[in-house]
Amino acid sequence: MEVHDLRFACERLRGGASRVYDSIECLLQDRPSGRDRVYLPDYDSRALFTAESLWVVRGRFPTPMGGGFAAFASRAAAEDVASRTAGRVARWSETPDLLRSAP
C-alpha cells in the first residue's frame, strides 16, 4: 500500500512479515491479533510508537481512507483534537469499539 501522509501511516508485524497501512482504519479492518506487534504514528511528530503507548482519536477530520482515526503520544493533544472534531479518545485496546461507533 502506498503511504502519502505519515501522520496516519501504521505498521503491523506478524511473525517475520511486515505490512504497512495508509491509515489506522485500514489496519483495524485487517483485524490485528494479540500476537501482532502494531506501530502507529504520533500525529504531531510522525514518529512510530507501539500502539499500546498512544491515545487514539476518532473524530470528524480528514484521513486517507475517511475513517477519522489519528494517534497521539500526548493525552492532552488527543483530548484537544477530540474536542474540536466531535471525537472520542481511547487506548489501542479499545479501538474496535471506536470502529463500531460513528465519529
C-alpha positions as CSV (number, residue, x, y, z in Angstrom):
1,M,0.0,0.0,0.0
2,E,1.3,3.4,-0.9
3,V,1.5,5.9,2.0
4,H,1.1,9.6,1.3
5,D,0.7,11.1,4.8
6,L,3.0,10.0,7.6
7,R,0.6,11.3,10.2
8,F,-1.6,8.3,9.6
9,A,0.8,5.5,8.3
10,C,1.0,2.4,10.5
11,E,2.6,-1.0,10.5
12,R,1.8,-4.5,11.7
13,L,4.4,-7.1,12.3
14,R,3.3,-10.7,12.3
15,G,5.9,-13.4,12.5
16,G,8.6,-12.3,10.1
17,A,6.3,-10.3,7.9
18,S,5.6,-6.6,7.9
19,R,2.6,-4.9,6.5
20,V,2.2,-1.1,6.1
21,Y,-1.2,0.7,6.1
22,D,-2.0,4.2,5.0
23,S,-4.5,4.7,7.8
24,I,-5.4,3.3,11.2
25,E,-8.9,2.3,9.9
26,C,-7.3,0.1,7.2
27,L,-5.2,-1.6,9.9
28,L,-8.3,-2.2,12.0
29,Q,-10.2,-3.7,9.1
30,D,-7.4,-6.2,8.7
31,R,-8.0,-7.3,12.3
32,P,-4.7,-7.5,14.0
33,S,-4.4,-10.2,16.6
34,G,-2.9,-10.0,20.1
35,R,0.2,-11.7,18.8
36,D,0.9,-8.9,16.3
37,R,3.1,-6.0,17.0
38,V,1.4,-2.8,15.9
39,Y,3.0,0.6,15.4
40,L,1.1,3.8,15.0
41,P,2.4,7.3,14.3
42,D,2.1,10.1,16.7
43,Y,0.1,12.6,14.6
44,D,2.3,15.6,15.7
45,S,5.8,14.1,15.4
46,R,5.0,11.5,12.7
47,A,7.3,9.0,14.6
48,L,6.2,5.4,15.1
49,F,5.4,4.1,18.6
50,T,3.9,0.9,19.9
51,A,0.1,1.2,19.5
52,E,-0.4,0.5,23.2
53,S,1.5,3.6,24.2
54,L,-0.6,6.0,22.2
55,W,-4.0,7.7,22.6
56,V,-6.3,7.0,19.6
57,V,-8.9,9.6,18.4
58,R,-11.8,9.0,16.2
59,G,-13.4,12.3,15.1
60,R,-14.7,14.2,12.2
61,F,-11.5,15.2,10.4
62,P,-10.0,14.1,7.1
63,T,-7.8,11.0,7.0
64,P,-6.5,9.0,4.0
65,M,-9.4,6.5,4.0
66,G,-12.0,8.8,5.6
67,G,-12.4,6.9,8.9
68,G,-11.3,9.8,11.1
69,F,-8.6,8.0,13.1
70,A,-5.4,9.5,14.4
71,A,-3.0,8.6,17.2
72,F,-1.2,10.9,19.7
73,A,1.6,10.4,22.2
74,S,0.1,13.1,24.5
75,R,-3.3,12.5,26.0
76,A,-3.8,16.3,26.2
77,A,-3.2,16.6,22.4
78,A,-5.7,13.7,21.8
79,E,-8.3,15.3,24.0
80,D,-7.8,18.7,22.2
81,V,-8.4,17.2,18.8
82,A,-11.3,15.1,20.0
83,S,-13.0,18.2,21.5
84,R,-12.6,20.1,18.2
85,T,-13.8,17.3,16.0
86,A,-16.7,15.8,17.9
87,G,-14.4,12.8,18.6
88,R,-13.7,10.2,21.2
89,V,-10.3,9.2,22.8
90,A,-9.4,5.6,23.6
91,R,-6.4,3.4,24.1
92,W,-5.4,0.9,21.4
93,S,-7.2,-2.0,23.1
94,E,-10.5,0.0,22.9
95,T,-10.2,0.9,19.2
96,P,-12.6,-1.9,18.0
97,D,-15.3,0.0,20.0
98,L,-14.4,3.2,18.2
99,L,-14.5,1.5,14.8
100,R,-18.1,0.4,15.5
101,S,-19.2,3.9,16.6
102,A,-19.8,6.9,14.4
103,P,-17.4,9.8,14.8
